[in-house]
């Protein structure tokens, strides 16, 4: 079978010509070939395998390209990479690999194309197109990967038990590809993942997180998380999630399975946002429920303060997985901490003061919070589902109305601490905080508008209540607006 049409980009002709000049054979292999056959759009990453020295070929290709790009060389792995326009091309010499028990880094020897295809993770990634002049575009498919693409199957070229034990990251990759491509992992392969799940412990957290991100960014993330749970990998990676599994019953009272509920929420939110960190918030929004679960005869099952507990757990989880402990983590924490607020709001009559408080506390993230809470409605009761979503619509409209009128988002009190100090001749003291808090509460409750004059008048009343003497009449006059 010939796929010349896949190799129409000029870069392939230059690589072919360069290999010929060096008297090397070379092939394009892996993701580019797979995605071309699947019609998954333009692939910007190209893997070239050379029978011989891949680094030497990369340098020669760079020399033959008009812009003479810089070649990055990774001697440890015997690979080289260059960028041509918006395409990233990696070159490697064909090789065979052997592994030790405690590392996924192989011992590498030079090999044939067949050796190189044997070492590939899946049959669908072992597909290669010939770049040599006489056979340009010919498909080399030793493991019937084409049929696996048609059948939507994830299968390893060799014994899956050896494939996954040698490089346990392949277990995560199998699940990631199954999620992204909507493929099925063959039973033999799935059983091998389950058998070798403990081997994931030798993989760095950073590499695991890359795969987790790709699963979370998929169209239906639950596919991947269900496979991670089914194979036992989730216990090693995110035990906070597996702790949510199961339904307890006491005296006929049960609670929902919070693990499967969580996956529904993640799928729901994936329909409405590509924001990876908001998807993380959906995944982690209920993790505080496992440690806070209690039963009492009066009220049944409770999860008091699970949002607060969950937000603390977010930090520990991010730290353990070596994820960023910056504004991204704080965003996820905030979403988890506030995840029930709009739901409580949507159960009652929506008051302006409640909406003002929501906007004040959520700040720039109020829209993200609303998206999360809408995704959190997983009731199978059509009437309740409709009622909640109608109420959320009202809350969203109220947010727009209140924000336009009261400017609460990223709210700063109209009267500053310095002005309070000047007005009453104060040094830094608790009275300043009391007055500022009173102004803030009055604005949030709608007792006064979010305006300077109203806030200044309230400052004077509060000062009088606290027994403070007004020292600076001219201050008010100069600041009137």
C-alpha positions as CSV (number, residue, x, y, z in Angstrom):
1,X,0.0,0.0,0.0
2,X,1.4,3.4,-1.0
3,X,0.8,6.7,0.8
4,X,2.7,9.1,-1.3
5,X,-0.1,11.7,-0.8
6,X,0.8,11.8,2.9
7,X,4.3,13.0,2.0
8,X,3.5,15.9,-0.2
9,X,5.1,18.5,2.2
10,X,8.5,19.5,0.8
11,X,10.2,18.6,4.1
12,X,9.9,14.8,3.2
13,X,11.6,15.3,-0.1
14,X,14.5,17.1,1.6
15,X,14.8,14.4,4.2
16,X,14.8,11.7,1.5
17,X,17.4,13.5,-0.6
18,X,19.6,14.1,2.5
19,X,19.4,10.4,3.4
20,X,20.3,9.4,-0.1
21,X,23.4,11.7,0.0
22,X,24.5,10.0,3.2
23,X,23.7,6.6,1.8
24,X,21.2,5.9,4.6
25,X,17.7,4.5,4.6
26,X,15.0,6.4,6.5
27,X,11.3,6.3,7.4
28,X,8.6,8.4,8.9
29,X,7.1,6.5,11.8
30,X,4.5,6.7,14.6
31,X,2.0,9.5,15.2
32,X,2.3,11.3,11.9
33,X,1.4,8.1,10.0
34,X,-1.3,7.0,12.5
35,X,-3.0,10.4,12.4
36,X,-2.8,10.8,8.7
37,X,-4.6,7.4,8.2
38,X,-7.2,8.4,10.9
39,X,-7.7,11.8,9.2
40,X,-7.0,13.6,12.5
41,X,-5.8,16.8,10.9
42,X,-2.3,18.1,10.2
43,X,0.4,16.5,12.5
44,X,3.0,19.0,13.5
45,X,5.4,16.5,15.1
46,X,7.3,14.1,12.8
47,X,9.4,11.2,13.9
48,X,12.1,10.0,11.5
49,X,14.0,6.7,12.0
50,X,17.2,6.2,10.2
51,X,19.0,2.9,9.6
52,X,22.3,4.3,10.8
53,X,23.2,7.6,12.5
54,X,20.0,9.7,13.1
55,X,22.0,12.7,14.5
56,X,24.1,12.8,11.4
57,X,21.0,12.8,9.2
58,X,19.4,15.6,11.2
59,X,22.5,17.8,10.7
60,X,22.5,17.1,7.0
61,X,18.8,17.9,6.7
62,X,19.4,21.2,8.5
63,X,22.2,22.0,6.0
64,X,19.9,21.3,3.1
65,X,17.0,23.5,4.4
66,X,16.9,27.1,3.3
67,X,16.8,28.6,6.8
68,X,19.5,26.3,8.2
69,X,17.7,25.6,11.5
70,X,19.6,24.8,14.6
71,X,19.8,21.1,15.5
72,X,19.2,20.1,19.1
73,X,21.2,17.0,20.0
74,X,20.3,14.6,22.9
75,X,23.4,12.4,23.0
76,X,22.1,10.2,25.9
77,X,19.1,9.1,23.8
78,X,20.9,9.2,20.4
79,X,18.3,11.6,19.1
80,X,18.3,15.0,17.4
81,X,15.5,17.5,16.8
82,X,15.0,20.5,14.5
83,X,12.2,22.9,13.8
84,X,11.2,23.8,10.2
85,X,8.5,26.6,10.1
86,X,5.8,25.2,12.3
87,X,6.9,21.6,12.2
88,X,9.1,19.8,14.8
89,X,11.1,16.9,13.4
90,X,12.9,14.3,15.6
91,X,15.5,12.0,14.2
92,X,16.7,8.7,15.8
93,X,18.8,5.8,14.6
94,X,17.0,2.5,14.4
95,X,17.6,0.6,17.6
96,X,16.7,-2.3,19.8
97,X,16.3,-1.9,23.5
98,X,16.6,-3.9,26.7
99,X,15.4,-2.9,30.2
100,X,16.4,-3.3,33.8
101,X,13.9,-3.9,36.6
102,X,14.1,-0.5,38.3
103,X,14.2,1.9,35.3
104,X,12.2,2.7,32.2
105,X,15.4,4.0,30.6
106,X,16.6,1.2,28.2
107,X,20.0,-0.1,27.3
108,X,20.1,0.8,23.6
109,X,21.9,-0.9,20.7
110,X,21.9,-0.1,17.0
111,X,19.3,-2.1,15.1
112,X,17.2,-2.7,12.0
113,X,13.8,-1.1,11.2
114,X,12.2,-4.3,12.4
115,X,14.0,-3.9,15.7
116,X,12.8,-0.3,15.9
117,X,9.2,-1.3,15.2
118,X,9.4,-4.1,17.8
119,X,10.2,-1.6,20.5
120,X,7.2,0.7,19.7
121,X,4.4,0.8,22.3
122,X,1.4,0.0,20.1
123,X,0.8,-1.5,16.7
124,X,-0.9,1.7,15.6
125,X,2.3,3.6,16.4
126,X,4.6,1.1,14.7
127,X,3.3,2.1,11.2
128,X,6.1,3.5,9.0
129,X,6.3,5.2,5.6
130,X,9.3,4.6,3.4
131,X,11.2,7.8,2.5
132,X,13.8,6.1,0.2
133,X,13.6,7.1,-3.4
134,X,12.6,3.8,-5.0
135,X,10.0,2.9,-2.4
136,X,8.8,6.5,-1.4
137,X,5.5,6.3,0.4
138,X,5.3,2.6,0.8
139,X,3.7,1.5,4.1
140,X,5.6,-0.9,6.4
141,X,3.1,-2.5,8.8
142,X,4.6,-5.7,10.4
143,X,1.9,-5.9,13.2
144,X,-1.2,-5.3,11.2
145,X,-1.6,-1.8,12.7
146,X,-3.9,-0.8,9.8
147,X,-6.4,-3.4,10.8
148,X,-6.2,-2.2,14.5
149,X,-6.9,1.3,13.3
150,X,-10.0,0.0,11.5
151,X,-11.1,-2.1,14.5
152,X,-10.3,0.8,16.9
153,X,-8.0,-1.5,19.0
154,X,-5.0,-0.6,21.2
155,X,-2.6,-3.6,21.1
156,X,1.1,-3.9,21.7
157,X,3.5,-5.3,19.0
158,X,5.0,-7.8,21.3
159,X,3.9,-9.5,24.6
160,X,2.0,-6.8,26.5
161,X,3.3,-8.2,29.8
162,X,6.9,-7.4,28.7
163,X,6.0,-4.1,27.0
164,X,4.3,-2.7,30.1
165,X,6.8,-4.0,32.6
166,X,9.7,-2.7,30.6
167,X,8.3,0.8,30.3
168,X,5.3,1.3,32.7
169,X,4.5,4.7,31.2
170,X,3.1,2.8,28.3
171,X,0.2,1.8,30.6
172,X,-0.8,5.4,30.9
173,X,-0.3,6.0,27.2
174,X,-2.5,3.0,26.3
175,X,-5.3,4.5,28.4
176,X,-4.7,8.0,27.1
177,X,-4.9,6.8,23.4
178,X,-8.0,4.8,24.2
179,X,-9.5,8.0,25.6
180,X,-8.4,10.4,22.9
181,X,-9.2,8.1,19.9
182,X,-12.3,6.4,21.4
183,X,-10.5,3.0,21.0
184,X,-10.7,-0.2,23.0
185,X,-7.7,-1.7,24.8
186,X,-7.6,-5.4,23.9
187,X,-8.3,-7.8,26.8
188,X,-4.8,-9.3,26.9
189,X,-3.3,-5.8,27.1
190,X,-5.8,-4.6,29.7
191,X,-5.0,-7.6,31.9
192,X,-1.3,-7.0,31.5
193,X,-1.8,-3.3,32.7
194,X,-3.7,-4.6,35.8
195,X,-1.0,-7.2,36.5
196,X,1.8,-4.6,36.2
197,X,0.0,-1.6,37.7
198,X,2.5,-1.4,40.6
199,X,5.3,-0.7,38.1
200,X,3.9,2.8,37.6
201,X,5.8,3.7,40.8
202,X,9.1,3.9,38.9
203,X,7.7,6.6,36.6
204,X,8.3,10.2,37.5
205,X,5.3,12.3,38.6
206,X,6.0,14.8,35.8
207,X,5.6,12.1,33.1
208,X,2.4,10.8,34.7
209,X,0.9,14.3,34.9
210,X,1.5,14.8,31.1
211,X,-0.6,11.8,30.4
212,X,-3.2,12.8,33.0
213,X,-3.5,16.2,31.3
214,X,-4.1,14.6,27.9
215,X,-6.8,12.4,29.4
216,X,-8.4,15.4,31.0
217,X,-8.3,17.4,27.8
218,X,-10.1,14.6,25.9
219,X,-13.6,14.9,24.7
220,X,-14.9,12.4,27.3
221,X,-12.3,12.2,30.1
222,X,-14.3,9.7,32.1
223,X,-13.3,7.0,29.6
224,X,-9.7,7.3,30.8
225,X,-10.4,7.6,34.5
226,X,-12.7,4.6,34.4
227,X,-9.8,2.6,32.8
228,X,-7.3,3.9,35.3
229,X,-9.7,2.8,38.1
230,X,-10.4,-0.6,36.4
231,X,-6.7,-1.4,36.1
232,X,-5.8,-0.3,39.6
233,X,-3.5,2.5,38.4
234,X,-5.7,5.2,39.9
235,X,-4.9,3.9,43.4
236,X,-1.3,4.7,42.8
237,X,-1.8,8.0,41.1
238,X,-4.9,9.7,42.6
239,X,-6.0,7.7,45.7
240,X,-8.1,10.8,46.7
241,X,-10.5,9.8,43.8
242,X,-10.7,6.1,44.6
243,X,-11.5,6.9,48.2
244,X,-14.8,8.4,46.9
245,X,-15.9,5.0,45.5
246,X,-18.7,3.0,47.0
247,X,-22.1,3.6,48.6
248,X,-22.6,3.1,52.3
249,X,-26.0,2.3,53.9
250,X,-27.0,2.7,57.5
251,X,-30.6,2.2,58.7
252,X,-31.8,2.3,55.1
253,X,-30.1,5.6,54.3
254,X,-27.6,5.7,51.5
255,X,-25.5,8.4,49.8
256,X,-24.5,8.5,46.1
257,X,-21.3,7.1,44.8
258,X,-19.2,10.2,44.7
259,X,-16.5,8.7,42.4
260,X,-19.0,8.1,39.5
261,X,-20.7,11.4,40.2
262,X,-17.3,13.1,39.9
263,X,-16.7,11.5,36.5
264,X,-20.1,12.7,35.3
265,X,-19.2,16.3,36.4
266,X,-15.9,16.1,34.5
267,X,-17.7,14.9,31.3
268,X,-20.3,17.7,31.8
269,X,-17.7,20.4,32.1
270,X,-15.7,19.1,29.2
271,X,-18.7,20.0,26.9
272,X,-18.4,23.6,27.9
273,X,-14.8,24.5,28.5
274,X,-11.3,23.6,27.3
275,X,-9.7,25.2,30.4
276,X,-7.5,22.4,31.8
277,X,-7.5,23.8,35.3
278,X,-11.2,24.2,35.5
279,X,-11.4,20.5,34.4
280,X,-9.0,19.7,37.3
281,X,-11.3,21.6,39.6
282,X,-14.2,19.4,38.4
283,X,-12.2,16.3,39.0
284,X,-11.2,17.3,42.5
285,X,-14.3,19.2,43.6
286,X,-15.6,16.5,45.9
287,X,-12.3,14.9,47.2
288,X,-13.0,16.4,50.7
289,X,-16.1,14.1,51.0
290,X,-14.2,10.9,51.8
291,X,-12.5,12.3,55.0
292,X,-15.6,14.3,56.1
293,X,-18.3,11.6,55.6
294,X,-20.4,11.0,58.8
295,X,-23.7,9.4,59.6
296,X,-26.1,10.6,62.3
297,X,-29.7,9.3,63.0
298,X,-31.1,12.8,62.9
299,X,-29.8,14.0,59.5
300,X,-28.4,10.9,57.8
301,X,-25.2,11.2,55.8
302,X,-23.3,14.4,56.0
303,X,-20.1,15.8,54.5
304,X,-19.7,19.0,56.5
305,X,-17.0,21.4,55.4
306,X,-15.9,19.0,52.6
307,X,-15.2,22.0,50.4
308,X,-12.7,23.4,52.9
309,X,-11.1,20.0,53.5
310,X,-10.9,19.4,49.7
311,X,-9.2,22.8,49.0
312,X,-6.5,21.9,51.5
313,X,-6.1,18.5,49.9
314,X,-5.6,20.1,46.5
315,X,-2.4,21.6,47.7
316,X,-1.1,18.3,49.0
317,X,-2.1,16.5,45.8
318,X,-0.4,19.1,43.5
319,X,2.7,19.0,45.6
320,X,2.8,15.2,45.5
321,X,2.4,15.1,41.7
322,X,5.0,17.9,41.3
323,X,2.4,20.1,39.6
324,X,2.7,23.9,39.7
325,X,2.1,25.4,43.2
326,X,1.3,28.8,41.6
327,X,-1.8,30.6,40.5
328,X,-3.1,27.5,38.7
329,X,-3.1,25.5,41.9
330,X,-4.7,28.5,43.8
331,X,-7.4,28.7,41.1
332,X,-8.3,25.0,41.5
333,X,-8.3,25.4,45.3
334,X,-10.7,28.4,45.1
335,X,-13.0,26.5,42.7
336,X,-13.1,23.5,45.1
337,X,-13.6,25.7,48.2
338,X,-16.5,27.6,46.6
339,X,-17.9,24.7,44.6
340,X,-21.2,24.5,46.6
341,X,-21.9,28.2,46.9
342,X,-23.9,28.8,43.7
343,X,-25.7,25.4,44.2
344,X,-27.0,26.6,47.6
345,X,-27.9,29.9,46.0
346,X,-29.9,28.2,43.2
347,X,-32.0,26.3,45.8
348,X,-33.5,29.5,47.3
349,X,-34.8,32.8,46.1
350,X,-31.9,34.6,44.5
351,X,-31.3,37.8,46.5
352,X,-29.1,40.7,45.4
353,X,-27.0,40.5,48.6
354,X,-26.3,36.8,48.1
355,X,-25.2,37.4,44.5
356,X,-23.0,40.4,45.6
357,X,-21.2,38.1,48.1
358,X,-20.7,35.4,45.5
359,X,-19.2,37.9,43.0
360,X,-17.1,39.5,45.8
361,X,-15.7,36.1,46.9
362,X,-15.2,34.6,43.4
363,X,-13.8,37.8,41.8
364,X,-12.6,37.2,38.2
365,X,-13.5,33.5,38.5
366,X,-17.2,33.8,39.0
367,X,-18.0,32.7,35.5
368,X,-15.8,29.6,35.9
369,X,-17.4,28.9,39.2
370,X,-20.9,29.0,37.6
371,X,-19.7,26.7,34.8
372,X,-18.4,24.2,37.4
373,X,-21.6,24.3,39.4
374,X,-23.8,23.8,36.4
375,X,-21.7,20.8,35.5
376,X,-22.2,19.5,39.1
377,X,-26.0,19.0,38.5
378,X,-26.1,15.2,37.8
379,X,-29.6,14.5,39.1
380,X,-31.6,12.0,37.0
381,X,-34.8,13.6,38.1
382,X,-35.9,15.7,35.0
383,X,-37.9,18.2,37.1
384,X,-35.1,18.9,39.6
385,X,-32.6,19.1,36.7
386,X,-34.7,21.7,34.9
387,X,-35.4,23.6,38.1
388,X,-31.6,23.8,39.0
389,X,-30.6,24.9,35.6
390,X,-33.4,27.5,35.4
391,X,-32.3,28.9,38.8
392,X,-28.6,29.0,37.6
393,X,-29.8,31.0,34.6
394,X,-31.4,33.5,37.0
395,X,-28.2,33.6,39.1
396,X,-26.1,34.4,35.9
397,X,-28.6,37.2,34.9
398,X,-28.4,38.6,38.5
399,X,-24.6,38.5,38.4
400,X,-24.6,40.7,35.2
401,X,-27.2,43.0,36.7
402,X,-25.5,43.4,40.1
403,X,-22.1,43.7,38.6
404,X,-23.2,46.5,36.2
405,X,-24.8,48.4,39.1
406,X,-22.6,47.8,42.1
407,X,-19.1,47.0,40.6
408,X,-18.4,44.3,43.2
409,X,-15.9,42.2,41.2
410,X,-12.4,42.8,42.6
411,X,-14.1,45.2,45.0
412,X,-12.0,47.7,46.9
413,X,-13.8,49.8,49.6
414,X,-14.5,53.4,48.4
415,X,-12.8,54.8,51.6
416,X,-9.2,53.7,52.2
417,X,-7.6,52.9,55.5
418,X,-5.4,56.0,55.1
419,X,-8.5,58.2,54.8
420,X,-10.0,56.6,58.0
421,X,-6.7,57.3,59.8
422,X,-6.6,60.9,58.6
423,X,-10.3,61.5,59.4
424,X,-10.0,60.4,63.1
425,X,-6.3,61.1,63.7
426,X,-5.5,57.4,64.2
427,X,-2.4,55.3,63.9
428,X,-2.8,51.7,62.5
429,X,-5.3,50.0,64.8
430,X,-8.1,47.5,65.0
431,X,-10.7,50.3,64.7
432,X,-9.7,50.9,61.1
433,X,-10.4,47.2,60.2
434,X,-13.7,47.4,62.0
435,X,-14.8,50.5,60.0
436,X,-13.6,49.0,56.7
437,X,-15.5,45.8,57.4
438,X,-18.7,47.7,58.3
439,X,-18.5,49.6,55.0
440,X,-17.9,46.4,53.0
441,X,-20.8,44.5,54.7
442,X,-23.1,47.5,54.2
443,X,-22.3,47.5,50.4
444,X,-22.6,43.7,50.1
445,X,-26.0,43.7,51.9
446,X,-27.2,46.6,49.7
447,X,-27.7,48.9,52.7
448,X,-25.6,51.6,50.9
449,X,-24.4,51.9,47.3
450,X,-20.8,51.2,46.3
451,X,-20.0,54.9,46.2
452,X,-17.6,57.2,48.0
453,X,-20.1,59.6,49.6
454,X,-22.3,56.9,51.1
455,X,-19.2,55.0,52.3
456,X,-17.7,58.2,53.9
457,X,-21.0,58.9,55.7
458,X,-21.1,55.4,57.1
459,X,-17.4,55.8,58.1
460,X,-18.4,58.8,60.3
461,X,-21.3,56.9,61.9
462,X,-19.1,53.9,62.7
463,X,-16.4,56.2,64.1
464,X,-18.9,57.8,66.3
465,X,-20.2,54.4,67.5
466,X,-16.6,53.5,68.3
467,X,-16.2,56.7,70.3
468,X,-13.7,58.3,67.8
469,X,-13.5,62.1,67.3
470,X,-13.7,63.4,63.7
471,X,-10.5,65.5,63.2
472,X,-10.5,66.5,59.6
473,X,-13.6,68.2,58.3
474,X,-11.8,69.5,55.2
475,X,-10.9,65.9,54.2
476,X,-14.6,65.1,53.5
477,X,-15.1,68.4,51.6
478,X,-12.0,67.8,49.4
479,X,-13.0,64.3,48.6
480,X,-16.7,64.9,47.8
481,X,-17.6,63.7,44.3
